[in-house]
């Protein structure tokens, strides 16, 4: 059949006669009425628009005209033939993709039924815009008829609305606090202003940098890949299922929800995880992927500013530890959770930590970091050394570089500690184990889960590396010492006045005083 023999579309589509440019509104009404009665190609259901009917065919009958268009290189005439073929023979939709040659190629399928509304669909535009859905009409996305999908959309939108409302409440609270601060400064001068003493006193808007740092997925990969950290929590939870069975659990700073999922697997009745980082939205998908959404409820917000679904829980779990244990100040949030949301005789995990110190001798590393500034491409830059040395360095110290025993600086009971815990003064005595030049002091911490099956882990240099590594305080003046000597000193730790999550550390050795920042 040549193109000349093909009848014009006006004759082919009797039921969809092209409208002439006149004022015949009855013709428009007729077309609109027809469009409201589009019947599915494979079942009796009718729809008000072709877009919805086509999406119904795709989602319920697994019938996708775009796939057919691609396989059979179809044009508008092929589309007309296909519609008439389907109406006449009523095939199962899955069979339409099985033919090597389209079975509707015969000219007998060119003449449509007079009321066939499917022929109003602009088949030539199907799939022409890759960035839009297959069945977008007039720029509108198709309507999904999957009830489960619609339920998920409603849930996601509700979560987003709650999040927006929480952000609005937090912003209003911050504005109120800033007004009060401004009022005090204006009325009394800035000498009456007191810096925040713990995390809960910081306006959430001023704390966004901390939470945004946890929105990057590389940090979660690093933490999850830390087997000492993650497997210790796993063992503490899954080896003590009697502790978790049928209990309400709060996961503070839940991140990717790994601890929440451990707790749910251990038999918890319900786990509530909370985190202000946006990673919690991805964690919601993770929980659903693992079919734990009926046992785990994740909340986006800062604990101190968020109303929980329950007032009290049986167990609080949290991986709150930072460099030198106390950096980041997340212990404040665990203390807040303990004081406001833990039932009497409830459990906190981990329940105990300590901070220890030892000494190292690593002249090669010292030259790389400190003495490097004596000669930089022939220029003197030793004026940089005091600033460089004041920054505590987080790095792995090889075991062979350790030249002393360890001393405990402070022990922390999470059940009784306060937000003043980061401020402490501790004398120490280290016995030197070999002749050496002491180039720095090394801080690390141990963590304990005192349960029926106890678990603990250390971040010290004599154990397997963790993502916390060790915190090294390089000395401005190195110390030549012999085996059996005692290195005595005092370490003073305080919160930084300019950053409640940072730490200022002062070390006294003899008459010398050295100041460091962990910030």
Phi, psi and omega per residue, in radians:
X1 nan 2.145 -3.139
X2 -1.470 2.881 3.117
X3 -1.049 -0.515 -3.124
X4 -1.208 -0.490 -3.128
X5 -1.434 -0.242 -3.112
X6 -1.291 2.164 3.140
X7 -1.151 2.624 3.122
X8 -1.073 2.682 -3.120
X9 -1.037 -0.534 -3.131
X10 -1.063 -0.601 3.125
X11 -1.423 -0.612 -3.120
X12 -1.137 -0.820 -3.018
X13 -1.693 1.232 -3.135
X14 -1.069 -0.633 -3.092
X15 -1.363 -0.146 -3.118
X16 -2.285 0.862 -3.070
X17 -0.980 2.278 -3.133
X18 -1.087 2.375 -3.112
X19 -1.395 2.341 3.077
X20 -1.441 2.736 -3.140
X21 -1.328 1.368 3.079
X22 -2.484 -3.031 -3.065
X23 -1.727 0.467 -3.099
X24 -1.385 1.448 -3.108
X25 -1.158 -0.416 3.115
X26 -1.082 -0.612 3.109
X27 -1.099 -0.752 3.101
X28 -1.106 -0.740 3.133
X29 -1.058 -0.665 -3.130
X30 -1.127 -0.729 -3.133
X31 -1.157 -0.753 3.133
X32 -1.093 -0.690 3.140
X33 -1.122 -0.714 3.137
X34 -1.122 -0.704 -3.104
X35 -1.121 -0.405 -3.124
X36 -1.396 -0.078 -3.078
X37 -2.166 0.814 3.105
X38 -1.364 2.078 -3.106
X39 -1.674 2.423 3.097
X40 -0.978 2.581 -3.134
X41 -1.297 -0.273 -3.007
X42 -2.249 -0.042 3.095
X43 -2.661 2.972 -3.041
X44 -1.339 -0.092 -3.071
X45 -1.082 2.465 3.125
X46 -2.050 2.676 -3.047
X47 -2.407 2.691 -3.086
X48 -1.380 -0.384 3.129
X49 -2.344 2.678 3.120
X50 -1.188 -0.612 -3.134
X51 -1.019 -0.788 3.139
X52 -1.192 -0.690 3.121
X53 -1.086 -0.739 -3.125
X54 -1.190 -0.679 3.107
X55 -1.178 -0.595 3.042
X56 -1.064 -0.765 3.124
X57 -1.095 -0.680 -3.134
X58 -1.190 -0.809 -3.015
X59 -1.401 -0.626 -3.051
X60 -1.663 -0.646 -3.061
X61 -1.859 0.010 -3.139
X62 0.971 0.691 3.142
X63 -1.937 2.008 -3.070
X64 -2.142 1.787 -3.131
X65 -1.021 -0.477 3.137
X66 -1.131 -0.666 3.083
X67 -1.098 -0.723 3.108
X68 -1.150 -0.727 3.140
X69 -1.033 -0.728 -3.133
X70 -1.229 -0.786 -3.073
X71 -1.162 -0.766 -3.033
X72 -1.762 0.111 -3.141
X73 0.901 0.913 -2.994
X74 -1.391 2.593 2.978
X75 -2.050 -2.976 -3.084
X76 -1.099 -0.617 -3.142
X77 -1.211 -0.669 3.079
X78 -1.112 -0.634 3.111
X79 -1.096 -0.764 3.121
X80 -1.061 -0.784 3.136
X81 -1.087 -0.724 -3.117
X82 -1.092 -0.781 3.137
X83 -1.048 -0.798 -3.120
X84 -1.187 -0.608 3.081
X85 -1.095 -0.779 -3.136
X86 -1.116 -0.746 -3.125
X87 -1.110 -0.648 -3.064
X88 -1.355 -0.757 -2.991
X89 -1.787 -0.242 3.113
X90 0.843 0.992 -3.131
X91 -1.313 2.834 2.981
X92 -1.227 2.381 -3.038
X93 -1.019 -0.588 -3.085
X94 -1.190 -0.372 -3.112
X95 -1.322 -0.315 -3.025
X96 -1.222 -0.311 3.117
X97 -1.672 -0.016 -3.000
X98 -1.598 -0.227 -3.085
X99 -1.447 2.507 3.046
X100 -1.276 -0.630 3.099
X101 -2.137 2.396 -3.104
X102 -1.018 2.205 -3.093
X103 -1.279 -0.091 -3.109
X104 -1.748 0.334 -3.061
X105 -1.254 -0.236 -3.110
X106 -1.196 2.539 -3.134
X107 -1.166 -0.280 -3.112
X108 -1.102 -0.322 -3.100
X109 -1.652 0.187 3.131
X110 -1.373 -0.457 -3.077
X111 -1.531 1.987 -3.072
X112 -1.503 2.932 2.942
X113 -1.186 2.529 -3.043
X114 -1.118 -0.432 -3.088
X115 -1.895 0.400 -3.080
X116 -1.399 1.746 -3.096
X117 -1.311 -0.329 3.132
X118 -1.033 -0.425 -3.091
X119 -1.325 -0.073 3.037
X120 -1.410 -0.192 -3.112
X121 -1.287 2.324 -3.129
X122 -1.410 1.480 -3.026
X123 -1.128 -0.526 -3.115
X124 -1.100 -0.453 -3.115
X125 -1.532 -0.083 -3.076
X126 -1.121 2.081 3.098
X127 1.327 0.180 -3.102
X128 -1.338 -0.322 3.119
X129 -2.035 1.700 -3.053
X130 -1.026 -0.450 -3.068
X131 -1.409 -0.122 -3.117
X132 -1.963 2.795 3.109
X133 -1.061 2.721 -3.108
X134 -0.901 -0.702 -2.938
X135 -1.916 0.400 3.095
X136 -1.130 2.267 3.095
X137 -2.161 2.250 -3.097
X138 0.979 0.612 3.079
X139 1.390 0.059 -3.106
X140 -1.707 2.386 3.139
X141 -1.265 2.631 3.116
X142 -1.154 2.700 3.121
X143 -1.642 2.150 3.116
X144 -1.434 2.371 3.141
X145 -1.763 0.151 3.098
X146 -1.318 2.035 -3.091
X147 -1.094 -0.721 3.135
X148 -1.094 -0.690 3.133
X149 -1.136 -0.736 3.125
X150 -1.130 -0.686 3.090
X151 -1.040 -0.752 3.140
X152 -1.135 -0.699 3.110
X153 -1.077 -0.748 3.131
X154 -1.100 -0.752 3.137
X155 -1.077 -0.793 -3.115
X156 -1.125 -0.707 3.129
X157 -1.175 -0.668 3.102
X158 -1.109 -0.732 3.098
X159 -1.076 -0.740 -3.139
X160 -1.123 -0.702 3.127
X161 -1.108 -0.760 3.100
X162 -1.037 -0.726 3.137
X163 -1.096 -0.793 -3.134
X164 -1.104 -0.710 3.114
X165 -1.115 -0.685 3.123
X166 -1.133 -0.753 3.113
X167 -1.071 -0.684 3.114
X168 -1.125 -0.787 3.113
X169 -1.066 -0.738 3.132
X170 -1.117 -0.698 3.132
X171 -1.115 -0.736 3.116
X172 -1.122 -0.689 3.105
X173 -1.123 -0.723 3.124
X174 -1.110 -0.720 3.126
X175 -1.075 -0.731 3.131
X176 -1.094 -0.756 3.129
X177 -1.133 -0.729 -3.128
X178 -1.146 -0.631 3.079
X179 -1.084 -0.733 -3.132
X180 -1.148 -0.730 3.112
X181 -1.105 -0.786 3.141
X182 -1.084 -0.709 3.129
X183 -1.080 -0.759 3.137
X184 -1.121 -0.702 -3.141
X185 -1.142 -0.753 -3.119
X186 -1.159 -0.727 -3.042
X187 -1.434 -0.608 -2.997
X188 -2.130 -0.095 -3.074
X189 1.505 2.804 -3.033
X190 -1.294 -0.055 3.116
X191 -1.204 -0.308 3.124
X192 -1.546 -0.147 -3.122
X193 -1.282 2.312 3.114
X194 -1.997 2.224 3.109
X195 -1.139 2.611 3.104
X196 -0.976 2.436 -3.110
X197 -1.787 -0.170 3.050
X198 -2.739 2.996 -3.021
X199 -1.065 -0.663 -3.085
X200 -1.139 -0.302 3.126
X201 -1.537 -0.103 -3.124
X202 -1.542 2.218 3.040
X203 -0.983 2.365 -3.042
X204 -1.042 -0.519 3.103
X205 -1.148 -0.489 3.117
X206 -1.482 -0.092 -3.058
X207 -1.898 0.136 -3.014
X208 -1.163 -0.551 -3.112
X209 -1.051 -0.693 3.137
X210 -1.099 -0.858 -3.092
X211 -1.232 -0.585 3.114
X212 -1.113 -0.495 3.132
X213 -1.118 -0.429 3.125
X214 -1.619 0.116 3.054
X215 -1.496 -0.161 3.124
X216 -1.557 2.302 -2.983
X217 -1.318 -0.302 -3.134
X218 -1.142 -0.576 -3.133
X219 -1.221 -0.576 3.100
X220 -1.269 -0.619 3.052
X221 -1.100 -0.740 -3.141
X222 -1.099 -0.748 -3.116
X223 -1.223 -0.774 -3.131
X224 -1.157 -0.566 -3.139
X225 -1.326 -0.237 3.078
X226 -1.304 1.680 -3.032
X227 -1.199 -0.558 3.091
X228 -1.058 -0.834 3.141
X229 -1.117 -1.017 -2.957
X230 -1.235 -0.717 -3.127
X231 -1.252 -0.486 3.064
X232 -1.146 -0.787 3.075
X233 -1.106 -0.761 3.127
X234 -1.015 -0.830 -3.104
X235 -1.169 -0.688 3.141
X236 -1.079 -0.595 -3.105
X237 -1.495 -0.927 -3.003
X238 -1.338 -0.338 3.063
X239 -1.572 0.021 3.107
X240 -2.304 0.899 -3.098
X241 -1.088 -0.511 3.093
X242 -1.056 -0.549 3.127
X243 -1.233 -0.599 -3.032
X244 -1.677 -0.286 -3.027
X245 -0.994 2.112 3.054
X246 1.115 0.446 -3.111
X247 -1.800 2.709 2.998
X248 -1.569 2.241 -3.013
X249 -2.171 2.441 3.046
X250 -2.024 2.144 3.108
X251 -1.804 1.862 -3.067
X252 -1.552 2.116 -3.069
X253 1.263 0.970 -2.916
X254 -1.226 -0.385 3.124
X255 0.969 -2.171 -3.124
X256 -1.357 0.016 3.052
X257 1.381 0.328 -3.099
X258 -1.103 -0.706 3.139
X259 -1.218 -0.642 3.089
X260 -1.058 -0.715 -3.129
X261 -1.239 -0.621 3.022
X262 -1.033 -0.809 -3.094
X263 -1.127 -0.729 3.112
X264 -1.109 -0.706 3.119
X265 -1.141 -0.527 -3.135
X266 -1.353 -0.040 3.055
X267 1.868 0.176 3.127
X268 -1.029 2.489 3.103
X269 -1.158 -0.772 3.130
X270 -2.709 2.438 3.090
X271 -2.100 2.235 3.068
X272 -1.911 2.030 3.101
X273 -1.867 2.461 -3.119
X274 -2.392 2.435 3.127
X275 -2.810 2.411 3.095
X276 -1.503 -0.268 3.081
X277 -1.190 2.538 -3.126
X278 -1.179 -0.166 3.104
X279 -1.096 -0.325 -3.124
X280 -1.123 -0.488 3.111
X281 -1.192 -0.657 3.052
X282 -1.218 -0.573 3.097
X283 -1.093 -0.580 3.082
X284 -1.060 -0.696 3.075
X285 -1.150 -0.683 3.138
X286 -1.071 -0.761 3.140
X287 -1.089 -0.739 3.123
X288 -1.151 -0.705 3.137
X289 -1.043 -0.539 -3.120
X290 -1.715 0.229 3.064
X291 0.967 0.671 3.124
X292 -2.007 0.225 -3.076
X293 -1.199 -0.303 3.096
X294 -1.427 -0.282 -3.117
X295 -1.939 -0.270 -3.087
X296 -2.135 2.260 3.042
X297 -2.123 2.105 -3.103
X298 -1.803 2.436 -3.091
X299 -2.136 2.405 3.085
X300 -1.739 1.971 -3.137
X301 2.909 2.946 3.025
X302 -1.534 2.292 -3.028
X303 -0.896 -0.771 -3.048
X304 -1.130 -0.305 -3.074
X305 -2.024 0.141 -3.004
X306 -2.082 2.362 3.061
X307 -1.491 2.132 -3.116
X308 -1.420 2.720 3.111
X309 -1.096 -0.442 3.085
X310 -2.200 2.672 -3.107
X311 -1.382 -0.722 -3.053
X312 -2.275 2.598 3.080
X313 -2.216 2.876 -3.135
X314 -1.504 -0.567 -3.027
X315 -2.401 2.406 2.985
X316 -1.989 2.209 3.024
X317 -2.080 2.543 3.132
X318 -2.879 2.439 2.960
X319 -1.822 1.507 -2.960
X320 -1.808 -0.137 -2.961
X321 -1.239 2.423 3.091
X322 -2.057 -3.032 3.080
X323 -0.988 2.480 -3.065
X324 0.913 0.544 3.120
X325 1.176 -0.868 -2.903
X326 -1.709 -0.155 3.101
X327 -1.104 2.513 -3.089
X328 1.616 -0.380 3.051
X329 1.169 0.324 -3.111
X330 -1.249 -0.290 3.037
X331 -0.998 -0.542 3.103
X332 -0.985 -0.737 -3.106
X333 -1.209 -0.613 3.082
X334 -1.162 -0.714 3.100
X335 -1.103 -0.721 3.104
X336 -1.080 -0.773 3.114
X337 -1.077 -0.744 3.126
X338 -1.066 -0.814 -3.047
X339 -1.316 -0.393 -3.043
X340 -1.977 -0.355 -2.994
X341 -2.303 -0.004 -3.117
X342 -1.697 2.303 3.096
X343 -1.136 2.712 3.028
X344 -0.949 2.394 -3.105
X345 1.130 0.333 3.066
X346 -1.234 3.008 -3.031
X347 -2.008 2.419 3.028
X348 -2.049 2.298 3.135
X349 -2.248 2.218 -0.092
X350 -1.204 2.812 -3.076
X351 -1.866 -0.131 -3.066
X352 -2.701 2.481 3.090
X353 -2.511 2.833 2.953
X354 -2.460 2.839 3.039
X355 -2.043 2.290 -3.122
X356 -2.142 2.842 -3.140
X357 -2.410 2.561 3.051
X358 -2.557 -3.029 -3.090
X359 -2.168 2.652 3.127
X360 -2.279 2.750 3.063
X361 -2.302 1.875 -3.089
X362 -2.576 1.412 -3.070
X363 -1.156 -0.564 3.118
X364 -1.094 -0.824 3.129
X365 -1.168 -0.663 3.124
X366 -1.065 -0.722 3.116
X367 -1.152 -0.640 -3.131
X368 -1.150 -0.654 -3.026
X369 -1.676 -0.729 -2.989
X370 -1.776 -1.039 -3.052
X371 -1.241 -0.214 3.072
X372 -0.903 -0.597 -3.014
X373 -1.356 -0.108 3.101
X374 -1.210 -0.580 -3.111
X375 -2.587 1.790 -3.112
X376 -1.964 1.765 -3.087
X377 0.916 0.700 3.091
X378 1.538 -0.025 -3.132
X379 -1.890 2.547 3.104
X380 -1.449 2.192 3.099
X381 -2.340 0.407 -3.050
X382 -1.103 -0.263 3.059
X383 -1.100 -0.300 3.119
X384 -1.340 -0.373 -2.928
X385 -1.066 -0.683 -3.094
X386 -1.127 -0.671 3.114
X387 -1.253 -0.698 -3.132
X388 -1.126 -0.763 -3.058
X389 -1.238 -0.382 -3.131
X390 -1.334 -0.203 3.096
X391 -1.610 1.990 3.068
X392 -1.050 2.468 -3.062
X393 -1.839 2.236 3.078
X394 -1.690 1.945 -3.097
X395 -2.786 2.935 3.095
X396 -1.489 2.189 3.079
X397 -1.744 2.070 3.135
X398 -1.042 2.498 -3.099
X399 -0.991 -0.631 -3.104
X400 -1.216 -0.197 3.099
X401 -1.587 -0.100 3.111
X402 -1.405 2.262 -3.022
X403 -2.186 0.362 -3.133
X404 -2.711 2.875 2.980
X405 -1.296 3.132 -3.136
X406 -1.874 2.668 3.065
X407 -2.249 2.413 3.101
X408 -1.396 2.174 3.104
X409 -1.476 -0.764 -3.115
X410 -2.716 2.567 3.048
X411 -2.046 2.393 -3.021
X412 -2.148 2.109 3.014
X413 -1.678 1.961 -3.047
X414 -1.171 -0.349 3.134
X415 -1.290 -0.381 -3.028
X416 -2.248 -0.179 -3.061
X417 -1.155 2.891 -3.109
X418 -2.183 3.063 3.105
X419 -1.217 -0.115 3.040
X420 -1.516 -0.003 -3.090
X421 -1.012 -0.653 3.137
X422 -1.117 -0.263 3.105
X423 -1.695 1.859 3.136
X424 -2.612 2.747 3.062
X425 -2.180 2.259 -3.051
X426 -2.441 2.100 2.980
X427 -1.302 2.691 3.107
X428 -2.523 2.656 3.038
X429 -2.317 2.164 -3.115
X430 -2.052 2.206 3.090
X431 -1.535 2.115 -3.113
X432 -1.297 2.321 -3.008
X433 -1.758 -0.096 3.114
X434 -2.798 2.762 3.040
X435 -1.113 2.283 -3.014
X436 -2.917 3.047 2.927
X437 -1.966 1.957 -3.133
X438 -1.290 2.079 -3.130
X439 -1.789 -0.262 -3.130
X440 -2.999 2.894 3.015
X441 -1.846 2.543 -3.004
X442 -2.102 2.153 3.108
X443 -1.854 2.516 3.068
X444 -2.745 3.117 -3.110
X445 -2.466 2.755 3.029
X446 -2.020 2.622 -3.082
X447 -2.270 2.412 -3.028
X448 -2.245 2.402 2.986
X449 -2.032 1.680 -3.087
X450 -1.500 1.578 -3.091
X451 -2.219 -3.092 3.111
X452 -0.970 -0.758 2.954
X453 -1.887 1.713 -3.026
X454 -1.240 2.600 3.103
X455 -2.401 2.503 3.040
X456 -2.596 2.786 2.992
X457 -2.574 2.744 -3.126
X458 -2.129 2.608 3.049
X459 -1.866 0.329 -3.082
X460 -1.286 2.893 -3.104
X461 -1.217 -0.273 -3.131
X462 -1.601 0.066 3.141
X463 -2.053 3.044 3.122
X464 -1.068 2.510 -3.086
X465 -1.028 2.421 2.973
X466 -2.062 2.962 -3.137
X467 -1.243 -0.238 3.058
X468 -1.356 -0.385 -3.114
X469 0.932 -2.445 3.017
X470 -2.280 2.826 3.110
X471 -1.885 2.076 -3.029
X472 -1.884 2.241 3.062
X473 -1.854 1.673 -3.129
X474 -1.255 2.430 -3.061
X475 -1.526 2.364 3.047
X476 -1.087 -0.558 3.093
X477 -2.136 1.968 -3.132
X478 -1.216 2.769 -3.033
X479 -2.118 2.076 3.033
X480 -1.429 2.126 -3.062
X481 -2.395 2.819 -3.135
X482 -2.053 2.744 3.110
X483 -0.954 2.316 3.137
X484 1.667 -0.271 3.073
X485 -1.143 2.757 3.074
X486 -1.996 2.203 3.063
X487 -1.707 1.936 -3.112
X488 -1.844 2.552 3.097
X489 -2.984 -3.091 3.093
X490 -2.387 2.359 3.076
X491 -1.972 2.258 3.101
X492 -2.023 2.163 -3.140
X493 -2.026 2.340 3.100
X494 -2.508 2.703 2.972
X495 -1.141 2.558 3.037
X496 -1.275 2.306 -3.129
X497 -1.138 -0.440 -3.120
X498 -1.605 -0.152 -3.131
X499 -2.683 1.833 -3.027
X500 -1.107 -0.338 3.123
X501 -1.555 -0.234 -3.137
X502 -1.612 2.974 -3.103
X503 -2.263 2.525 2.947
X504 -1.954 2.244 -3.123
X505 -2.127 2.259 3.066
X506 -2.058 2.276 3.136
X507 -2.071 2.198 3.070
X508 -1.827 2.185 3.012
X509 -2.248 1.933 -3.034
X510 1.085 -2.226 3.125
X511 -1.611 -0.013 -3.092
X512 -1.587 2.518 -3.133
X513 -2.255 2.240 -3.109
X514 -2.179 2.303 -3.120
X515 -1.895 2.407 -3.118
X516 -2.352 2.709 3.062
X517 -2.073 2.430 2.918
X518 -2.097 1.676 -2.941
X519 -2.566 nan nan
